[in-house]
Every structure is written in C-alpha cells, then in structure tokens.
Amino acid sequence: MTDDLIRRGLSRRGLLQTTAGLIGGSVLPAMPAFAEDKPAIGSYPTGVSGSAAFIGISVPRTGTYAVQGEDELKGYQLAIEHINEGHELIKKISPKTSKGVLGKELKFGVADSAAKPNEAVQAQQRFISENKAIMITGGTSSAVAVALNKLAQREHVLFVCGISGSNDTTGKDCVRYGVRQNFFGQTAAAAIGPVMVREFGKGKKAAYLTPDYTYGHTVTKSMQDFLATAGWTTTTNQVAPLGAPDYSSYLLNVANSGADVLINVNWGHDAVLSTQQAKQFGVLDKMKLVVPYQVPFIARETGGLMQGVYAATDYWWTIEDKFPLAKMFNEAFEKKYGYKPEWGAENAYVSFAHWAHMCEEAGSFNPPDVIKAYEKGETIPSLVGDVHYRPDDHQCVRPVIIVKGKQQKDMKNKEDWYDVVEIVPGEGLMQKPDAFGCHLGDYT
Amino acid sequence: MISWPNLVSQLFNGLALGALLALISSGLTIIYGTLGVLNLAHGAMFMIGGYAGFVTYQYTESFILAVIAGSLFVMLLGVVMERVIIRHFYHRPHEDQLLVTFGLGICFVELVRLLFSSQSQIVPPPALFQGITNLGFMFYPTYRLAVVGIVAVALGALFIILYRTRLGMIVRAGIEDSVMVDSLGINVYRVFMIVFGIGAMAAGFAGIVNAPVVSLTPGIGDDILVQTFVVVVIGGVGSFPGAILGGLIAGEIISVTSMFNPGYAYVMLFAAMTLVLVVRPHGLLGVQGRE
C-alpha cells in the first residue's frame, strides 16, 4: 500500500506525517477526553471551541434580595478572576488549574433576575442560545434555583447553584444537571436545633415568620420537625409574600401568640424589615429571636438587632483562625472590595472553584463527564475544610456554622458582628438521600 | 378561632396602615384626576422623599427638617418633571404616558441605588415618639400612632387646599372638565404644574413620614406602588375622598385577613379590587364617566 501511495505522488515526508498522525490518533483515546471525541450535548462542544468558555450568571440586583445578589456576584467575579490568573487559592482547591479552566479563559455575562424565576430563566436561556454558555449559575432565591434546575436539565447545561436554602433544590426538584454547595433548610435545622434546645430548653413555643415560597416552607418545616423532637410547638406560622412592604399585621399575630421564641425565616430585605418591625412592636422584648438561615448583612442593616441572636450560616469570616483557605479568601476579597466577605460571596467563590476542579478532573467540559466527576464523591477542599458532593442528590456535604450576634461592646471592629459558637460537621446533618424525593434524571 | 383582643388589634393596625396608604394614594389620584396622567413614577417619588429626608437627617439630626426637606425636594422634582417631560405627553396616548413615567421611575430608582447602594438605610423616629404605647387592649409602636395623627393632619390640609381654596376649586373643575376650565381663561397648564407638584409632595411627604416605620431601600416605592393603585381603583380614580376610603379599606383587608390566613392578606386585597371593578367599575366614590 505504501508503494501505491508513493506511486500516486505522496512524498516520503508526507508519508511520515501521515503515519505520525495515525499513531497519534490511536493514542488519543487513552488521554483525557477532548471536545472532538464526545458527542455534542447542550452547548458542548460549541461553547468551548474557541479560546474561552462562557458562564451565564443571574443574580438579583434589584428587589428584596438585591444586597445579597450583589455580594454573590462579587464572589463569582473574584473566582473567575482567580481562575483566569491561576491564583494560589484556586490552585489549593483545584490543583490542576493553571490559567483558566482546561486552558480556556472564562468569560461571563450578568443578568438581573430580581429573584424572579421567569426573568432568570429568560436571561439564562439567552446566555445558552446566544453565548453558548457552558455553565450557568444564579440563585439568592430557591424559586429561581428550582426553575434554573429545570432549565439546565432540559438544555443539558450544568447549573452550579447559587444561594438556595430550600430542601427542594436538591430534594424533589433535584436534577442531574444541577449541583449545590451551600447549606439548606434540613442542615440548618439539624445544626441550630440542638443549640436552641440547649439554650432555651425543651417544650418551648415558637412563632414563625415564613416567606411564601419553596425556601420558606421547607426551612420552616425542617425547623418544626426538628424542634418537635424536643417537645417544641408552633403557636403561629405567619406566611408573608416575598417583598411584603409591611409586617405589622403579621407581627401583631406573633405578639398575641404567646410564643417564647420568634423564628424568622424571612430573607434579604424581608428579614431586615420584619426584624426591625418586630423590635418596634416590642416582640423582641417579649421573645427570643432566632434566624435559622442567616442573611448576609442583616446585622449591619438592622443596626444591632442581631445582638445575642443565634443563626446558622454557611460561612463567617472569623473562622479564618481555623481554616487557612478562609484567611486567603478573606484577604483577597477584602483587598478587592474593601469589606469582609459574607456567605453569599463565599458560596459563589467556592462553587466556581469546585466546578473548575471537576472540569479539570474530568479533563473535559463535556457535561456528563463533569457531572460524573462530581458524582465520584471525591473529598475536596473548601473554605470550611474538606467536603464532598453526594452522588445521589448532588448536594455538597459541608459543615454548618452556628453564630451568635455579639454585643456592641465586644465587637473588635465594625465587621465583627458574630461569635462563632460551633462548627457542626456536615455528615451528621444530612437527611437520607431519598428523604426529599430526589430523582436526578438522565445524563443525556 | 377568633381572638377578640387580636381582632381589635388588627382593626386598629388596619386603620394605621390604611392612613398611610391613603396619603400616598391621594397624590396619585389627584394627579391622575386632573392631568389624566397615570404616574408610574409615583412609587419612586415616595422613595425619593424618604432618601431626601434621610440625607437631611444625616446632616441635621432633625426629623422635622427631614420631613420638610423630603417633601419640598420631591415637590420640586415633580415640578421640574412636569415642565420638562410630562407636559409633552398630555395629548399623547395613555400608553406613552405610562411608558415615560415608568421609565422615569426606573431611572430614579437606579440613580438612588447608584448613590446609596441597595443596603437599608434607617431614619429613627423623633425622640418624642420612640418606644411602645400601652393602649389597654394592645401595645403599639408610639411612632405608628403618631403617623395616624400626622397623616390625618396632612390629609386635612390637602382637603382644605382642594375644597376651600380657589386653586382647589380650579383643580376640581379640571378633574371634571379641563377643556372647559381652559376655555374660561384659566391657564390650565399652570394649574397642572401646581397639581403635579402637590401630588409629588404628598408622595415625598409620605415617603419620609413612613421612613422610620420601614427601612429605606431603593425598591421601597415599587412595593407600595401596586397597593396604591389598588387603593385608587377601590376608592375611585380621581376622587380624593375615594383615596382615603380606599386606603382605609385596603389597610383593614390586609390586617384582618392576616389574622385568619396570613398567606392570603395581599391576595384578598386584589380580590376586593376585582369585586369593586365588577360591581362598581368607577370605584366606590368615583364618578361615572371620569377617566
């Protein structure tokens, strides 16, 4: 055959090049997967065919959750900057990262979701169609997270969930194409519940302020379920719409309920407003306040009303004494933005760092490969120690931090709002993988 | 089961809530009734009143000066807005008026967000009205009690302007038939400017008076605007007494419903509006034929 090829005009140099190519081709399958050898799915491989990969980010920049959305966005931006420059902190979490992800520079687009599912879905659909987003992210509302879960599964584009506290996100509304790093209703309740029973006693009466959507309902249910095991009862559950302009009527019901403890599940500005008005109505003088799902900046925004209040959170900056990566993150964040990061930014940063890790481990942006990398359940670093993702529901198993608002006289600086009471390991806080009805769905 | 102390508390709270809604809505309804312009920037003006008062309070620590500054600033803003933009839309379709005021509202909100960020800003109530008052049947924030009185005085002042002055007579005539007023030799456009300024001032005044009750955010006007529209529709578009009645009804509906099922408090408000539209399309105190 060689003679025949030469006879048809192929030079010796050409023959050598062809042979090298054939040998190279036979070796490739043993190497990490490249775009060319995987079937197209979602925005892959189109979205990564150039020198960059695009990420679609939708956070609330207006509305009730605007403050938290802006903070979350800062975490994403810092992570992208670090990934693109191969920052030391990213390398600690994703050791194979050099610059970019798999050598591709990360680019991103930002849309304002206003914490509304339809707006988030429209924006992300645009990012997928027009920018060929290889990954989408966003949250600060579980309603948005659940909607983006469904979009991700339908479009076969990975959704790395932003802030979302609902049990449903990795429960009954879980999808194969969605992963979540942060804590949620179940783990919040399992972490803060024992602290409440220890501090306030058994058999207490609780009143709830609950936002009327998946986040509020599931967090309140988890708290009620856990506290019922210690004989606690619910005197009233005041369900209010997202963005309620006034809580007076709800708080009158709370004030007249005879509760010992007010459990404020509201979030964002709703939490700030309802807490302030609880003070105005004298509710906080009559009963203890607990915030089971801590709201970034609530201590600052309520002007000291979180003093002595217990809360469960994903992250508080003073844990840097125990976790070197947290210290690195705090320093980098503060240098760039001029304030200590809260947990929205932490969750955003770590979620992206973990995604970079998984892509590098998979050696590909191919969504099923990246998902399978998550599903290996490998122990990986985070800012709060080692964590892993459960293959059954794509929920990160990670510690929950219990904080207590400091008295003003004890604050060492203007951002020293909380004492870290306890860092509760994640494994013991998790429900059984099928407890909330998760069925992940298909890869393709 | 009904708890009577709670019912009385909620009825009272509904009154306080309704008074504030009445004040905000009165500005909106006067502007619409006279100029025929549905001002979708009204919520933003309510918010700006709060922020203007907040800035004044930061410099002076005087709540009274904050109220004056908040009201006057928004009145001035309203006059400028009317002279520069709104007057060009009097003879254009309602859709254009809605779009331009909606756009202005967005610009105002985003400008405030740019200047102050989305974080909450607090204006404390004056020292005289801080704390809680024991009413016998309930404890109630003292400042909220004061707000009822402040709003009553403000609405009374508006009533006198509208019903006991020559300007008010012209405004009311303008609400009924602005073409006729114009043909009588009255500079109706000057009146329109004054009316827009008064309506804006009512929004600004409500914004700063409401500030100690809530915490200020750039989006605070968006939340209240929807309720304000409901109040205007229930009371009757263009009717000043209708705005007061609608405000009180809305406050009571929100408050009392929350006692039975808090999740339906705001739903019931819209249900009431729907009912009014079906039974009496021009609102409870509106006049048939008036836009």
Boltz contact constraints between the chains, C-beta under 6 A:
constraints:
  - contact:
      token1: [A, 63]
      token2: [B, 219]
      max_distance: 6.0
  - contact:
      token1: [A, 66]
      token2: [B, 118]
      max_distance: 6.0
  - contact:
      token1: [A, 67]
      token2: [B, 118]
      max_distance: 6.0
  - contact:
      token1: [A, 67]
      token2: [B, 119]
      max_distance: 6.0
  - contact:
      token1: [A, 212]
      token2: [B, 263]
      max_distance: 6.0
  - contact:
      token1: [A, 238]
      token2: [B, 262]
      max_distance: 6.0
  - contact:
      token1: [A, 239]
      token2: [B, 262]
      max_distance: 6.0
  - contact:
      token1: [A, 239]
      token2: [B, 263]
      max_distance: 6.0
  - contact:
      token1: [A, 241]
      token2: [B, 266]
      max_distance: 6.0
  - contact:
      token1: [A, 243]
      token2: [B, 223]
      max_distance: 6.0
  - contact:
      token1: [A, 245]
      token2: [B, 223]
      max_distance: 6.0
  - contact:
      token1: [A, 245]
      token2: [B, 224]
      max_distance: 6.0
  - contact:
      token1: [A, 248]
      token2: [B, 13]
      max_distance: 6.0
  - contact:
      token1: [A, 249]
      token2: [B, 13]
      max_distance: 6.0
  - contact:
      token1: [A, 249]
      token2: [B, 254]
      max_distance: 6.0
  - contact:
      token1: [A, 249]
      token2: [B, 255]
      max_distance: 6.0
  - contact:
      token1: [A, 249]
      token2: [B, 258]
      max_distance: 6.0
  - contact:
      token1: [A, 250]
      token2: [B, 258]
      max_distance: 6.0
  - contact:
      token1: [A, 250]
      token2: [B, 262]
      max_distance: 6.0
  - contact:
      token1: [A, 252]
      token2: [B, 9]
      max_distance: 6.0
  - contact:
      token1: [A, 252]
      token2: [B, 10]
      max_distance: 6.0
  - contact:
      token1: [A, 252]
      token2: [B, 13]
      max_distance: 6.0
  - contact:
      token1: [A, 256]
      token2: [B, 6]
      max_distance: 6.0
  - contact:
      token1: [A, 269]
      token2: [B, 217]
      max_distance: 6.0
  - contact:
      token1: [A, 272]
      token2: [B, 120]
      max_distance: 6.0
  - contact:
      token1: [A, 272]
      token2: [B, 215]
      max_distance: 6.0
  - contact:
      token1: [A, 273]
      token2: [B, 214]
      max_distance: 6.0
  - contact:
      token1: [A, 273]
      token2: [B, 215]
      max_distance: 6.0
  - contact:
      token1: [A, 276]
      token2: [B, 215]
      max_distance: 6.0
  - contact:
      token1: [A, 280]
      token2: [B, 141]
      max_distance: 6.0
  - contact:
      token1: [A, 282]
      token2: [B, 132]
      max_distance: 6.0
  - contact:
      token1: [A, 282]
      token2: [B, 139]
      max_distance: 6.0
  - contact:
      token1: [A, 301]
      token2: [B, 119]
      max_distance: 6.0
  - contact:
      token1: [A, 301]
      token2: [B, 120]
      max_distance: 6.0
  - contact:
      token1: [A, 303]
      token2: [B, 122]
      max_distance: 6.0
